Amino acid sequence: MDKSEQNIINNIAQELDCGNDCYYNPETKLLICIPSADLRMGDEDYFEEVFKDDFEKIKKQKKNLIKIEVLKSFESF
C-alpha cells in the first residue's frame, strides 16, 4: 500500500469518526464527505444548501462512488 492510499484510508477513518458519510471514487481518488443522516436531522434544507456542490458531485458520479457510512452506535459498540 502506497502513501496516498494510506492517507485516503486515514482521511476516511477521521471523517467517519466525526460522523460523516464518505463517498470515494477509486478511479479519480476523489473523496466527498457529508454529515450522516443522523446529524442532519431537523434542518434538511440548510444541509442541502451548505453541501449543494457535494450532493451534485455525488449525483453525477453515483455509479463510480463507493459509499462508506458511519456505523450506528450499536454497531460500533
Residue pairs with C-beta under 8 A, 6 or more apart in sequence:
4 29
8 24
8 29
8 31
11 31
12 22
12 24
12 31
12 68
15 22
15 31
15 33
16 22
16 68
16 70
16 71
19 35
19 36
19 38
19 39
19 70
20 33
20 34
20 35
20 36
20 39
20 70
21 33
21 34
21 35
21 36
21 37
21 67
21 68
21 69
21 70
22 31
22 32
22 33
22 67
22 68
23 31
23 32
23 33
23 34
23 58
23 61
23 65
23 66
23 67
23 68
24 30
24 31
24 32
24 65
24 66
24 68
25 31
25 61
25 64
25 65
25 66
26 64
26 66
27 64
28 64
30 57
30 61
32 54
32 57
32 58
32 65
33 54
34 47
34 51
34 54
34 55
34 58
35 47
35 51
36 69
36 70
38 70
40 47
48 55
58 65
